[in-house]
Amino acid sequence: MITPLQQIQRALRHVATRFPQGQEPVLTDISLRVFPHSGEVRFFDDEENELMRIVIPEWIKGSREEDFYQKVTPILQEAISGVRQEVIDNMSLLRPYSFVLQDEDGETLLDLYLVDDQETVILSGSLLEGLDDDLNAFFENLMKE
């Protein structure tokens, strides 16, 4: 039986065929719109063109769960991470670009994967997550010296 992770990775490979390496880069972000009631995951470019659609049966009952999007986010991030070097990094997308999680109404929930024009890659929901802790630790170390 194919797992949700494998289904998403297969879909990402298919989406990547739309942006083959060596082709002139295009300005786009890839949106992953998840529909809890149907278990669908639809992939869109930033002009709302649907690139791919899959159904994940295990997610169909997700509409009853309050924390549905929090539960699927790590799976989506793991899928992206798993095919990043092989597939995503070779897509002809103009930097900066991102893979964005959206709810069924098309509202952006978070960046799943972000690449800026400086070769920085972020596989996280929040760009500034933990920044305060890091700055406080840096300041404490600086004051000790």
Secondary structure in CASP SS format (residue, H / E / C, confidence):
PFRMAT SS
TARGET T0000
AUTHOR 0000-0000-0000
METHOD secondary structure of the structure
MODEL  1
M C 1.00
I C 1.00
T C 1.00
P H 1.00
L H 1.00
Q H 1.00
Q H 1.00
I H 1.00
Q H 1.00
R H 1.00
A H 1.00
L H 1.00
R H 1.00
H H 1.00
V H 1.00
A H 1.00
T C 1.00
R C 1.00
F C 1.00
P C 1.00
Q C 1.00
G C 1.00
Q C 1.00
E C 1.00
P C 1.00
V E 1.00
L C 1.00
T C 1.00
D C 1.00
I E 1.00
S E 1.00
L E 1.00
R E 1.00
V E 1.00
F E 1.00
P C 1.00
H C 1.00
S C 1.00
G C 1.00
E E 1.00
V E 1.00
R E 1.00
F E 1.00
F E 1.00
D C 1.00
D C 1.00
E C 1.00
E C 1.00
N C 1.00
E E 1.00
L E 1.00
M E 1.00
R E 1.00
I E 1.00
V E 1.00
I C 1.00
P H 1.00
E H 1.00
W H 1.00
I H 1.00
K H 1.00
G H 1.00
S H 1.00
R H 1.00
E C 1.00
E C 1.00
D C 1.00
F H 1.00
Y H 1.00
Q H 1.00
K H 1.00
V H 1.00
T H 1.00
P H 1.00
I H 1.00
L H 1.00
Q H 1.00
E H 1.00
A H 1.00
I H 1.00
S H 1.00
G H 1.00
V H 1.00
R C 1.00
Q C 1.00
E C 1.00
V C 1.00
I H 1.00
D H 1.00
N H 1.00
M C 1.00
S C 1.00
L E 1.00
L C 1.00
R C 1.00
P C 1.00
Y E 1.00
S E 1.00
F E 1.00
V E 1.00
L E 1.00
Q E 1.00
D C 1.00
E C 1.00
D C 1.00
G C 1.00
E C 1.00
T E 1.00
L E 1.00
L E 1.00
D E 1.00
L E 1.00
Y E 1.00
L E 1.00
V E 1.00
D C 1.00
D C 1.00
Q C 1.00
E C 1.00
T C 1.00
V E 1.00
I E 1.00
L C 1.00
S C 1.00
G C 1.00
S C 1.00
L C 1.00
L C 1.00
E C 1.00
G C 1.00
L H 1.00
D H 1.00
D H 1.00
D H 1.00
L H 1.00
N H 1.00
A H 1.00
F H 1.00
F H 1.00
E H 1.00
N H 1.00
L H 1.00
M H 1.00
K H 1.00
E C 1.00
END
